[in-house]
C-alpha cells in the first residue's frame, strides 16, 4: 500500500512552508500551524495548486512550494 505525502506527514513542528509565485517572485512563508490552519494537515502537493491567485500579480497556477 502506497501512502500519499501530506503536510501532516511531511512537516515537522519547526518547519516552514514556503510558497513562491514563479511569475513575479512574490513569496510567503507559513509556519506548520499556519499551513495546517489554511490548508489542513491532509493537504497534498496537488492541493497547493488551488491556493488561488498570487497576492501581488494575480497569477493563478504557477507556484513553487517547499519545506
CHARMM-style PDB file with segment names, atoms N, HN, CA, C and O in Angstrom:
ATOM      1  N   UNK     1       0.846  -1.184   0.000  1.00  0.00      PROA
ATOM      2  CA  UNK     1       0.000   0.000   0.000  1.00  0.00      PROA
ATOM      3  C   UNK     1       0.893   1.250   0.000  1.00  0.00      PROA
ATOM      4  O   UNK     1       1.791   1.381   0.832  1.00  0.00      PROA
ATOM      5  N   UNK     2       0.638   2.147  -0.926  1.00  0.00      PROA
ATOM      6  HN  UNK     2      -0.091   2.041  -1.602  1.00  0.00      PROA
ATOM      7  CA  UNK     2       1.423   3.376  -1.031  1.00  0.00      PROA
ATOM      8  C   UNK     2       0.723   4.500  -0.270  1.00  0.00      PROA
ATOM      9  O   UNK     2      -0.490   4.677  -0.389  1.00  0.00      PROA
ATOM     10  N   UNK     3       1.499   5.260   0.516  1.00  0.00      PROA
ATOM     11  HN  UNK     3       2.483   5.116   0.613  1.00  0.00      PROA
ATOM     12  CA  UNK     3       0.933   6.380   1.264  1.00  0.00      PROA
ATOM     13  C   UNK     3       1.257   7.682   0.531  1.00  0.00      PROA
ATOM     14  O   UNK     3       2.391   7.899   0.104  1.00  0.00      PROA
ATOM     15  N   UNK     4       0.261   8.532   0.393  1.00  0.00      PROA
ATOM     16  HN  UNK     4      -0.660   8.356   0.740  1.00  0.00      PROA
ATOM     17  CA  UNK     4       0.468   9.827  -0.223  1.00  0.00      PROA
ATOM     18  C   UNK     4       1.121  10.769   0.779  1.00  0.00      PROA
ATOM     19  O   UNK     4       0.842  10.704   1.977  1.00  0.00      PROA
ATOM     20  N   UNK     5       1.985  11.638   0.288  1.00  0.00      PROA
ATOM     21  HN  UNK     5       2.211  11.691  -0.685  1.00  0.00      PROA
ATOM     22  CA  UNK     5       2.583  12.651   1.148  1.00  0.00      PROA
ATOM     23  C   UNK     5       1.544  13.723   1.455  1.00  0.00      PROA
ATOM     24  O   UNK     5       0.827  14.177   0.564  1.00  0.00      PROA
ATOM     25  N   UNK     6       1.472  14.114   2.686  1.00  0.00      PROA
ATOM     26  HN  UNK     6       2.055  13.746   3.410  1.00  0.00      PROA
ATOM     27  CA  UNK     6       0.587  15.191   3.118  1.00  0.00      PROA
ATOM     28  C   UNK     6       1.400  16.140   3.990  1.00  0.00      PROA
ATOM     29  O   UNK     6       2.496  15.801   4.434  1.00  0.00      PROA
ATOM     30  N   UNK     7       0.864  17.317   4.229  1.00  0.00      PROA
ATOM     31  HN  UNK     7      -0.027  17.593   3.868  1.00  0.00      PROA
ATOM     32  CA  UNK     7       1.560  18.249   5.111  1.00  0.00      PROA
ATOM     33  C   UNK     7       1.756  17.645   6.494  1.00  0.00      PROA
ATOM     34  O   UNK     7       2.810  17.813   7.108  1.00  0.00      PROA
ATOM     35  N   UNK     8       0.741  16.943   6.981  1.00  0.00      PROA
ATOM     36  HN  UNK     8      -0.115  16.806   6.483  1.00  0.00      PROA
ATOM     37  CA  UNK     8       0.817  16.342   8.309  1.00  0.00      PROA
ATOM     38  C   UNK     8       1.910  15.287   8.429  1.00  0.00      PROA
ATOM     39  O   UNK     8       2.509  15.133   9.493  1.00  0.00      PROA
ATOM     40  N   UNK     9       2.170  14.566   7.357  1.00  0.00      PROA
ATOM     41  HN  UNK     9       1.683  14.691   6.492  1.00  0.00      PROA
ATOM     42  CA  UNK     9       3.206  13.537   7.384  1.00  0.00      PROA
ATOM     43  C   UNK     9       4.590  14.108   7.092  1.00  0.00      PROA
ATOM     44  O   UNK     9       5.601  13.511   7.461  1.00  0.00      PROA
ATOM     45  N   UNK    10       4.636  15.256   6.437  1.00  0.00      PROA
ATOM     46  HN  UNK    10       3.814  15.742   6.138  1.00  0.00      PROA
ATOM     47  CA  UNK    10       5.899  15.811   5.965  1.00  0.00      PROA
ATOM     48  C   UNK    10       6.482  16.872   6.891  1.00  0.00      PROA
ATOM     49  O   UNK    10       7.690  16.894   7.127  1.00  0.00      PROA
ATOM     50  N   UNK    11       5.634  17.749   7.414  1.00  0.00      PROA
ATOM     51  HN  UNK    11       4.652  17.731   7.223  1.00  0.00      PROA
ATOM     52  CA  UNK    11       6.134  18.896   8.179  1.00  0.00      PROA
ATOM     53  C   UNK    11       6.411  18.551   9.639  1.00  0.00      PROA
ATOM     54  O   UNK    11       5.570  17.973  10.328  1.00  0.00      PROA
ATOM     55  N   UNK    12       7.598  18.915  10.091  1.00  0.00      PROA
ATOM     56  HN  UNK    12       8.281  19.385   9.531  1.00  0.00      PROA
ATOM     57  CA  UNK    12       7.972  18.812  11.499  1.00  0.00      PROA
ATOM     58  C   UNK    12       7.507  20.097  12.189  1.00  0.00      PROA
ATOM     59  O   UNK    12       7.259  21.090  11.505  1.00  0.00      PROA
ATOM     60  N   UNK    13       7.381  20.113  13.503  1.00  0.00      PROA
ATOM     61  HN  UNK    13       7.582  19.306  14.059  1.00  0.00      PROA
ATOM     62  CA  UNK    13       6.890  21.305  14.205  1.00  0.00      PROA
ATOM     63  C   UNK    13       7.671  22.583  13.906  1.00  0.00      PROA
ATOM     64  O   UNK    13       7.091  23.668  13.926  1.00  0.00      PROA
ATOM     65  N   UNK    14       8.953  22.485  13.634  1.00  0.00      PROA
ATOM     66  HN  UNK    14       9.425  21.603  13.617  1.00  0.00      PROA
ATOM     67  CA  UNK    14       9.748  23.684  13.381  1.00  0.00      PROA
ATOM     68  C   UNK    14       9.846  24.062  11.900  1.00  0.00      PROA
ATOM     69  O   UNK    14      10.483  25.057  11.557  1.00  0.00      PROA
ATOM     70  N   UNK    15       9.218  23.272  11.022  1.00  0.00      PROA
ATOM     71  HN  UNK    15       8.701  22.463  11.300  1.00  0.00      PROA
ATOM     72  CA  UNK    15       9.291  23.530   9.577  1.00  0.00      PROA
ATOM     73  C   UNK    15       8.476  24.742   9.167  1.00  0.00      PROA
ATOM     74  O   UNK    15       7.533  25.146   9.847  1.00  0.00      PROA
ATOM     75  N   UNK    16       8.865  25.309   8.035  1.00  0.00      PROA
ATOM     76  HN  UNK    16       9.631  24.981   7.482  1.00  0.00      PROA
ATOM     77  CA  UNK    16       8.150  26.437   7.432  1.00  0.00      PROA
ATOM     78  C   UNK    16       7.822  26.059   5.993  1.00  0.00      PROA
ATOM     79  O   UNK    16       8.692  25.583   5.264  1.00  0.00      PROA
ATOM     80  N   UNK    17       6.583  26.264   5.581  1.00  0.00      PROA
ATOM     81  HN  UNK    17       5.876  26.651   6.173  1.00  0.00      PROA
ATOM     82  CA  UNK    17       6.163  26.029   4.200  1.00  0.00      PROA
ATOM     83  C   UNK    17       6.378  27.322   3.423  1.00  0.00      PROA
ATOM     84  O   UNK    17       5.817  28.364   3.764  1.00  0.00      PROA
ATOM     85  N   UNK    18       7.192  27.245   2.382  1.00  0.00      PROA
ATOM     86  HN  UNK    18       7.648  26.399   2.106  1.00  0.00      PROA
ATOM     87  CA  UNK    18       7.477  28.408   1.553  1.00  0.00      PROA
ATOM     88  C   UNK    18       6.717  28.268   0.245  1.00  0.00      PROA
ATOM     89  O   UNK    18       6.762  27.220  -0.399  1.00  0.00      PROA
ATOM     90  N   UNK    19       6.019  29.327  -0.146  1.00  0.00      PROA
ATOM     91  HN  UNK    19       5.982  30.179   0.377  1.00  0.00      PROA
ATOM     92  CA  UNK    19       5.238  29.328  -1.377  1.00  0.00      PROA
ATOM     93  C   UNK    19       5.666  30.542  -2.187  1.00  0.00      PROA
ATOM     94  O   UNK    19       5.671  31.667  -1.689  1.00  0.00      PROA
ATOM     95  N   UNK    20       6.027  30.296  -3.448  1.00  0.00      PROA
ATOM     96  HN  UNK    20       6.023  29.381  -3.852  1.00  0.00      PROA
ATOM     97  CA  UNK    20       6.539  31.377  -4.288  1.00  0.00      PROA
ATOM     98  C   UNK    20       5.824  31.385  -5.632  1.00  0.00      PROA
ATOM     99  O   UNK    20       5.593  30.334  -6.231  1.00  0.00      PROA
ATOM    100  N   UNK    21       5.479  32.573  -6.098  1.00  0.00      PROA
ATOM    101  HN  UNK    21       5.667  33.427  -5.612  1.00  0.00      PROA
ATOM    102  CA  UNK    21       4.897  32.749  -7.425  1.00  0.00      PROA
ATOM    103  C   UNK    21       6.040  32.723  -8.438  1.00  0.00      PROA
ATOM    104  O   UNK    21       6.966  33.529  -8.347  1.00  0.00      PROA
ATOM    105  N   UNK    22       5.983  31.820  -9.385  1.00  0.00      PROA
ATOM    106  HN  UNK    22       5.231  31.165  -9.459  1.00  0.00      PROA
ATOM    107  CA  UNK    22       7.022  31.708 -10.402  1.00  0.00      PROA
ATOM    108  C   UNK    22       6.981  32.918 -11.336  1.00  0.00      PROA
ATOM    109  O   UNK    22       8.013  33.323 -11.870  1.00  0.00      PROA
ATOM    110  N   UNK    23       5.815  33.488 -11.531  1.00  0.00      PROA
ATOM    111  HN  UNK    23       4.976  33.160 -11.097  1.00  0.00      PROA
ATOM    112  CA  UNK    23       5.667  34.610 -12.461  1.00  0.00      PROA
ATOM    113  C   UNK    23       6.351  35.882 -11.971  1.00  0.00      PROA
ATOM    114  O   UNK    23       7.030  36.553 -12.748  1.00  0.00      PROA
ATOM    115  N   UNK    24       6.181  36.225 -10.691  1.00  0.00      PROA
ATOM    116  HN  UNK    24       5.629  35.680 -10.060  1.00  0.00      PROA
ATOM    117  CA  UNK    24       6.701  37.514 -10.211  1.00  0.00      PROA
ATOM    118  C   UNK    24       7.694  37.405  -9.055  1.00  0.00      PROA
ATOM    119  O   UNK    24       8.337  38.392  -8.699  1.00  0.00      PROA
ATOM    120  N   UNK    25       7.822  36.215  -8.469  1.00  0.00      PROA
ATOM    121  HN  UNK    25       7.299  35.414  -8.758  1.00  0.00      PROA
ATOM    122  CA  UNK    25       8.764  36.031  -7.379  1.00  0.00      PROA
ATOM    123  C   UNK    25       8.216  36.348  -5.997  1.00  0.00      PROA
ATOM    124  O   UNK    25       8.942  36.223  -5.010  1.00  0.00      PROA
ATOM    125  N   UNK    26       6.937  36.761  -5.896  1.00  0.00      PROA
ATOM    126  HN  UNK    26       6.348  36.862  -6.698  1.00  0.00      PROA
ATOM    127  CA  UNK    26       6.331  37.028  -4.597  1.00  0.00      PROA
ATOM    128  C   UNK    26       6.369  35.759  -3.762  1.00  0.00      PROA
ATOM    129  O   UNK    26       6.064  34.676  -4.262  1.00  0.00      PROA
ATOM    130  N   UNK    27       6.742  35.884  -2.495  1.00  0.00      PROA
ATOM    131  HN  UNK    27       6.990  36.764  -2.089  1.00  0.00      PROA
ATOM    132  CA  UNK    27       6.909  34.702  -1.652  1.00  0.00      PROA
ATOM    133  C   UNK    27       6.286  34.919  -0.285  1.00  0.00      PROA
ATOM    134  O   UNK    27       6.372  36.004   0.291  1.00  0.00      PROA
ATOM    135  N   UNK    28       5.652  33.861   0.225  1.00  0.00      PROA
ATOM    136  HN  UNK    28       5.582  32.981  -0.243  1.00  0.00      PROA
ATOM    137  CA  UNK    28       5.124  33.861   1.586  1.00  0.00      PROA
ATOM    138  C   UNK    28       5.671  32.640   2.308  1.00  0.00      PROA
ATOM    139  O   UNK    28       6.024  31.641   1.683  1.00  0.00      PROA
ATOM    140  N   UNK    29       5.737  32.731   3.616  1.00  0.00      PROA
ATOM    141  HN  UNK    29       5.450  33.544   4.124  1.00  0.00      PROA
ATOM    142  CA  UNK    29       6.183  31.612   4.444  1.00  0.00      PROA
ATOM    143  C   UNK    29       5.173  31.396   5.555  1.00  0.00      PROA
ATOM    144  O   UNK    29       4.786  32.331   6.256  1.00  0.00      PROA
ATOM    145  N   UNK    30       4.754  30.145   5.704  1.00  0.00      PROA
ATOM    146  HN  UNK    30       5.069  29.385   5.134  1.00  0.00      PROA
ATOM    147  CA  UNK    30       3.794  29.790   6.743  1.00  0.00      PROA
ATOM    148  C   UNK    30       4.435  28.787   7.694  1.00  0.00      PROA
ATOM    149  O   UNK    30       5.101  27.845   7.263  1.00  0.00      PROA
ATOM    150  N   UNK    31       4.230  28.997   8.983  1.00  0.00      PROA
ATOM    151  HN  UNK    31       3.689  29.762   9.333  1.00  0.00      PROA
ATOM    152  CA  UNK    31       4.649  28.008   9.965  1.00  0.00      PROA
ATOM    153  C   UNK    31       3.783  26.764   9.789  1.00  0.00      PROA
ATOM    154  O   UNK    31       2.797  26.780   9.052  1.00  0.00      PROA
ATOM    155  N   UNK    32       4.157  25.712  10.458  1.00  0.00      PROA
ATOM    156  HN  UNK    32       4.958  25.700  11.056  1.00  0.00      PROA
ATOM    157  CA  UNK    32       3.368  24.474  10.389  1.00  0.00      PROA
ATOM    158  C   UNK    32       1.919  24.738  10.827  1.00  0.00      PROA
ATOM    159  O   UNK    32       0.974  24.267  10.196  1.00  0.00      PROA
ATOM    160  N   UNK    33       1.766  25.488  11.903  1.00  0.00      PROA
ATOM    161  HN  UNK    33       2.534  25.871  12.416  1.00  0.00      PROA
ATOM    162  CA  UNK    33       0.420  25.782  12.409  1.00  0.00      PROA
ATOM    163  C   UNK    33      -0.386  26.589  11.392  1.00  0.00      PROA
ATOM    164  O   UNK    33      -1.568  26.313  11.185  1.00  0.00      PROA
ATOM    165  N   UNK    34       0.237  27.581  10.757  1.00  0.00      PROA
ATOM    166  HN  UNK    34       1.197  27.805  10.926  1.00  0.00      PROA
ATOM    167  CA  UNK    34      -0.458  28.382   9.748  1.00  0.00      PROA
ATOM    168  C   UNK    34      -0.839  27.534   8.535  1.00  0.00      PROA
ATOM    169  O   UNK    34      -1.946  27.655   8.010  1.00  0.00      PROA
ATOM    170  N   UNK    35       0.083  26.675   8.092  1.00  0.00      PROA
ATOM    171  HN  UNK    35       0.982  26.577   8.518  1.00  0.00      PROA
ATOM    172  CA  UNK    35      -0.194  25.814   6.941  1.00  0.00      PROA
ATOM    173  C   UNK    35      -1.355  24.869   7.242  1.00  0.00      PROA
ATOM    174  O   UNK    35      -2.231  24.674   6.399  1.00  0.00      PROA
ATOM    175  N   UNK    36      -1.364  24.285   8.434  1.00  0.00      PROA
ATOM    176  HN  UNK    36      -0.653  24.444   9.118  1.00  0.00      PROA
ATOM    177  CA  UNK    36      -2.452  23.388   8.812  1.00  0.00      PROA
ATOM    178  C   UNK    36      -3.773  24.149   8.900  1.00  0.00      PROA
ATOM    179  O   UNK    36      -4.808  23.639   8.471  1.00  0.00      PROA
ATOM    180  N   UNK    37      -3.749  25.355   9.449  1.00  0.00      PROA
ATOM    181  HN  UNK    37      -2.908  25.769   9.797  1.00  0.00      PROA
ATOM    182  CA  UNK    37      -4.973  26.141   9.577  1.00  0.00      PROA
ATOM    183  C   UNK    37      -5.532  26.541   8.206  1.00  0.00      PROA
ATOM    184  O   UNK    37      -6.747  26.547   8.008  1.00  0.00      PROA
ATOM    185  N   UNK    38      -4.659  26.870   7.278  1.00  0.00      PROA
ATOM    186  HN  UNK    38      -3.672  26.865   7.438  1.00  0.00      PROA
ATOM    187  CA  UNK    38      -5.100  27.328   5.953  1.00  0.00      PROA
ATOM    188  C   UNK    38      -5.434  26.187   5.007  1.00  0.00      PROA
ATOM    189  O   UNK    38      -6.376  26.285   4.220  1.00  0.00      PROA
ATOM    190  N   UNK    39      -4.669  25.107   5.080  1.00  0.00      PROA
ATOM    191  HN  UNK    39      -3.904  25.028   5.720  1.00  0.00      PROA
ATOM    192  CA  UNK    39      -4.803  24.032   4.101  1.00  0.00      PROA
ATOM    193  C   UNK    39      -5.281  22.714   4.686  1.00  0.00      PROA
ATOM    194  O   UNK    39      -5.860  21.893   3.974  1.00  0.00      PROA
ATOM    195  N   UNK    40      -5.047  22.505   5.970  1.00  0.00      PROA
ATOM    196  HN  UNK    40      -4.577  23.171   6.549  1.00  0.00      PROA
ATOM    197  CA  UNK    40      -5.372  21.239   6.616  1.00  0.00      PROA
ATOM    198  C   UNK    40      -4.174  20.313   6.606  1.00  0.00      PROA
ATOM    199  O   UNK    40      -3.367  20.349   5.677  1.00  0.00      PROA
ATOM    200  N   UNK    41      -4.053  19.497   7.615  1.00  0.00      PROA
ATOM    201  HN  UNK    41      -4.709  19.468   8.369  1.00  0.00      PROA
ATOM    202  CA  UNK    41      -2.924  18.566   7.730  1.00  0.00      PROA
ATOM    203  C   UNK    41      -2.944  17.524   6.613  1.00  0.00      PROA
ATOM    204  O   UNK    41      -1.904  16.956   6.277  1.00  0.00      PROA
ATOM    205  N   UNK    42      -4.104  17.273   6.045  1.00  0.00      PROA
ATOM    206  HN  UNK    42      -4.948  17.734   6.318  1.00  0.00      PROA
ATOM    207  CA  UNK    42      -4.230  16.281   4.975  1.00  0.00      PROA
ATOM    208  C   UNK    42      -3.967  16.821   3.585  1.00  0.00      PROA
ATOM    209  O   UNK    42      -4.145  16.098   2.604  1.00  0.00      PROA
ATOM    210  N   UNK    43      -3.546  18.076   3.471  1.00  0.00      PROA
ATOM    211  HN  UNK    43      -3.401  18.663   4.267  1.00  0.00      PROA
ATOM    212  CA  UNK    43      -3.294  18.676   2.156  1.00  0.00      PROA
ATOM    213  C   UNK    43      -2.150  17.963   1.442  1.00  0.00      PROA
ATOM    214  O   UNK    43      -1.113  17.670   2.037  1.00  0.00      PROA
ATOM    215  N   UNK    44      -2.358  17.689   0.159  1.00  0.00      PROA
ATOM    216  HN  UNK    44      -3.201  17.927  -0.324  1.00  0.00      PROA
ATOM    217  CA  UNK    44      -1.359  17.042  -0.684  1.00  0.00      PROA
ATOM    218  C   UNK    44      -0.732  18.085  -1.611  1.00  0.00      PROA
ATOM    219  O   UNK    44      -1.261  19.189  -1.738  1.00  0.00      PROA
ATOM    220  N   UNK    45       0.378  17.754  -2.255  1.00  0.00      PROA
ATOM    221  HN  UNK    45       0.808  16.857  -2.152  1.00  0.00      PROA
ATOM    222  CA  UNK    45       1.011  18.718  -3.161  1.00  0.00      PROA
ATOM    223  C   UNK    45       0.051  19.299  -4.201  1.00  0.00      PROA
ATOM    224  O   UNK    45       0.126  20.490  -4.502  1.00  0.00      PROA
ATOM    225  N   UNK    46      -0.830  18.497  -4.743  1.00  0.00      PROA
ATOM    226  HN  UNK    46      -0.891  17.529  -4.498  1.00  0.00      PROA
ATOM    227  CA  UNK    46      -1.777  18.994  -5.745  1.00  0.00      PROA
ATOM    228  C   UNK    46      -2.719  20.043  -5.160  1.00  0.00      PROA
ATOM    229  O   UNK    46      -3.195  20.920  -5.882  1.00  0.00      PROA
ATOM    230  N   UNK    47      -2.990  19.961  -3.867  1.00  0.00      PROA
ATOM    231  HN  UNK    47      -2.604  19.249  -3.281  1.00  0.00      PROA
ATOM    232  CA  UNK    47      -3.873  20.934  -3.218  1.00  0.00      PROA
ATOM    233  C   UNK    47      -3.253  22.323  -3.185  1.00  0.00      PROA
ATOM    234  O   UNK    47      -3.976  23.319  -3.154  1.00  0.00      PROA
ATOM    235  N   UNK    48      -1.934  22.406  -3.191  1.00  0.00      PROA
ATOM    236  HN  UNK    48      -1.346  21.597  -3.217  1.00  0.00      PROA
ATOM    237  CA  UNK    48      -1.265  23.701  -3.171  1.00  0.00      PROA
ATOM    238  C   UNK    48      -1.523  24.483  -4.453  1.00  0.00      PROA
ATOM    239  O   UNK    48      -1.490  25.713  -4.449  1.00  0.00      PROA
ATOM    240  N   UNK    49      -1.778  23.778  -5.544  1.00  0.00      PROA
ATOM    241  HN  UNK    49      -1.805  22.778  -5.548  1.00  0.00      PROA
ATOM    242  CA  UNK    49      -2.065  24.438  -6.817  1.00  0.00      PROA
ATOM    243  C   UNK    49      -3.387  25.203  -6.765  1.00  0.00      PROA
ATOM    244  O   UNK    49      -3.638  26.081  -7.590  1.00  0.00      PROA
ATOM    245  N   UNK    50      -4.220  24.867  -5.800  1.00  0.00      PROA
ATOM    246  HN  UNK    50      -4.016  24.154  -5.129  1.00  0.00      PROA
ATOM    247  CA  UNK    50      -5.545  25.505  -5.684  1.00  0.00      PROA
ATOM    248  C   UNK    50      -5.561  26.655  -4.677  1.00  0.00      PROA
ATOM    249  O   UNK    50      -6.627  27.055  -4.211  1.00  0.00      PROA
ATOM    250  N   UNK    51      -4.403  27.179  -4.346  1.00  0.00      PROA
ATOM    251  HN  UNK    51      -3.537  26.854  -4.724  1.00  0.00      PROA
ATOM    252  CA  UNK    51      -4.326  28.231  -3.336  1.00  0.00      PROA
ATOM    253  C   UNK    51      -4.991  29.535  -3.778  1.00  0.00      PROA
ATOM    254  O   UNK    51      -5.380  30.345  -2.938  1.00  0.00      PROA
ATOM    255  N   UNK    52      -5.120  29.736  -5.051  1.00  0.00      PROA
ATOM    256  HN  UNK    52      -4.804  29.077  -5.733  1.00  0.00      PROA
ATOM    257  CA  UNK    52      -5.706  30.979  -5.533  1.00  0.00      PROA
ATOM    258  C   UNK    52      -4.650  31.854  -6.162  1.00  0.00      PROA
ATOM    259  O   UNK    52      -3.489  31.460  -6.267  1.00  0.00      PROA
ATOM    260  N   UNK    53      -5.042  33.024  -6.574  1.00  0.00      PROA
ATOM    261  HN  UNK    53      -5.986  33.344  -6.489  1.00  0.00      PROA
ATOM    262  CA  UNK    53      -4.097  33.888  -7.277  1.00  0.00      PROA
ATOM    263  C   UNK    53      -3.041  34.487  -6.357  1.00  0.00      PROA
ATOM    264  O   UNK    53      -3.253  34.649  -5.156  1.00  0.00      PROA
ATOM    265  N   UNK    54      -1.915  34.807  -6.948  1.00  0.00      PROA
ATOM    266  HN  UNK    54      -1.743  34.675  -7.924  1.00  0.00      PROA
ATOM    267  CA  UNK    54      -0.833  35.490  -6.243  1.00  0.00      PROA
ATOM    268  C   UNK    54      -1.358  36.831  -5.748  1.00  0.00      PROA
ATOM    269  O   UNK    54      -2.051  37.540  -6.477  1.00  0.00      PROA
ATOM    270  N   UNK    55      -1.029  37.171  -4.523  1.00  0.00      PROA
ATOM    271  HN  UNK    55      -0.466  36.594  -3.931  1.00  0.00      PROA
ATOM    272  CA  UNK    55      -1.477  38.434  -3.957  1.00  0.00      PROA
ATOM    273  C   UNK    55      -0.829  39.649  -4.589  1.00  0.00      PROA
ATOM    274  O   UNK    55      -1.299  40.772  -4.407  1.00  0.00      PROA
ATOM    275  N   UNK    56       0.240  39.436  -5.325  1.00  0.00      PROA
ATOM    276  HN  UNK    56       0.622  38.524  -5.473  1.00  0.00      PROA
ATOM    277  CA  UNK    56       0.945  40.557  -5.939  1.00  0.00      PROA
ATOM    278  C   UNK    56       0.588  40.736  -7.414  1.00  0.00      PROA
ATOM    279  O   UNK    56       0.235  41.838  -7.833  1.00  0.00      PROA
ATOM    280  N   UNK    57       0.677  39.651  -8.213  1.00  0.00      PROA
ATOM    281  HN  UNK    57       0.964  38.756  -7.872  1.00  0.00      PROA
ATOM    282  CA  UNK    57       0.481  39.791  -9.661  1.00  0.00      PROA
ATOM    283  C   UNK    57      -0.805  39.157 -10.179  1.00  0.00      PROA
ATOM    284  O   UNK    57      -1.202  39.417 -11.315  1.00  0.00      PROA
ATOM    285  N   UNK    58      -1.468  38.324  -9.363  1.00  0.00      PROA
ATOM    286  HN  UNK    58      -1.146  38.113  -8.440  1.00  0.00      PROA
ATOM    287  CA  UNK    58      -2.723  37.706  -9.780  1.00  0.00      PROA
ATOM    288  C   UNK    58      -2.580  36.382 -10.516  1.00  0.00      PROA
ATOM    289  O   UNK    58      -3.586  35.773 -10.881  1.00  0.00      PROA
ATOM    290  N   UNK    59      -1.354  35.922 -10.744  1.00  0.00      PROA
ATOM    291  HN  UNK    59      -0.537  36.417 -10.448  1.00  0.00      PROA
ATOM    292  CA  UNK    59      -1.132  34.636 -11.413  1.00  0.00      PROA
ATOM    293  C   UNK    59      -1.815  33.536 -10.606  1.00  0.00      PROA
ATOM    294  O   UNK    59      -1.751  33.527  -9.376  1.00  0.00      PROA
ATOM    295  N   UNK    60      -2.474  32.603 -11.309  1.00  0.00      PROA
ATOM    296  HN  UNK    60      -2.526  32.610 -12.308  1.00  0.00      PROA
ATOM    297  CA  UNK    60      -3.286  31.617 -10.600  1.00  0.00      PROA
ATOM    298  C   UNK    60      -2.646  30.248 -10.418  1.00  0.00      PROA
ATOM    299  O   UNK    60      -2.956  29.571  -9.438  1.00  0.00      PROA
ATOM    300  N   UNK    61      -1.783  29.814 -11.298  1.00  0.00      PROA
ATOM    301  HN  UNK    61      -1.531  30.363 -12.095  1.00  0.00      PROA
ATOM    302  CA  UNK    61      -1.346  28.421 -11.213  1.00  0.00      PROA
ATOM    303  C   UNK    61       0.158  28.204 -11.150  1.00  0.00      PROA
ATOM    304  O   UNK    61       0.591  27.082 -10.884  1.00  0.00      PROA
ATOM    305  N   UNK    62       0.945  29.195 -11.376  1.00  0.00      PROA
ATOM    306  HN  UNK    62       0.593  30.106 -11.592  1.00  0.00      PROA
ATOM    307  CA  UNK    62       2.395  28.993 -11.437  1.00  0.00      PROA
ATOM    308  C   UNK    62       3.035  29.287 -10.079  1.00  0.00      PROA
ATOM    309  O   UNK    62       3.531  30.384  -9.825  1.00  0.00      PROA
ATOM    310  N   UNK    63       3.005  28.269  -9.220  1.00  0.00      PROA
ATOM    311  HN  UNK    63       2.602  27.378  -9.426  1.00  0.00      PROA
ATOM    312  CA  UNK    63       3.616  28.418  -7.907  1.00  0.00      PROA
ATOM    313  C   UNK    63       4.637  27.312  -7.665  1.00  0.00      PROA
ATOM    314  O   UNK    63       4.590  26.248  -8.282  1.00  0.00      PROA
ATOM    315  N   UNK    64       5.541  27.590  -6.767  1.00  0.00      PROA
ATOM    316  HN  UNK    64       5.578  28.454  -6.265  1.00  0.00      PROA
ATOM    317  CA  UNK    64       6.502  26.625  -6.244  1.00  0.00      PROA
ATOM    318  C   UNK    64       6.271  26.559  -4.760  1.00  0.00      PROA
ATOM    319  O   UNK    64       6.020  27.582  -4.123  1.00  0.00      PROA
ATOM    320  N   UNK    65       6.349  25.376  -4.200  1.00  0.00      PROA
ATOM    321  HN  UNK    65       6.552  24.545  -4.718  1.00  0.00      PROA
ATOM    322  CA  UNK    65       6.191  25.236  -2.753  1.00  0.00      PROA
ATOM    323  C   UNK    65       7.210  24.226  -2.250  1.00  0.00      PROA
ATOM    324  O   UNK    65       7.461  23.208  -2.894  1.00  0.00      PROA
ATOM    325  N   UNK    66       7.796  24.521  -1.087  1.00  0.00      PROA
ATOM    326  HN  UNK    66       7.592  25.349  -0.564  1.00  0.00      PROA
ATOM    327  CA  UNK    66       8.763  23.616  -0.485  1.00  0.00      PROA
ATOM    328  C   UNK    66       8.819  23.841   1.009  1.00  0.00      PROA
ATOM    329  O   UNK    66       8.339  24.849   1.530  1.00  0.00      PROA
ATOM    330  N   UNK    67       9.418  22.873   1.686  1.00  0.00      PROA
ATOM    331  HN  UNK    67       9.808  22.055   1.263  1.00  0.00      PROA
ATOM    332  CA  UNK    67       9.554  22.957   3.145  1.00  0.00      PROA
ATOM    333  C   UNK    67      11.031  23.133   3.470  1.00  0.00      PROA
ATOM    334  OT1 UNK    67      11.399  23.228   4.640  1.00  0.00      PROA
TER     335      UNK     67
END
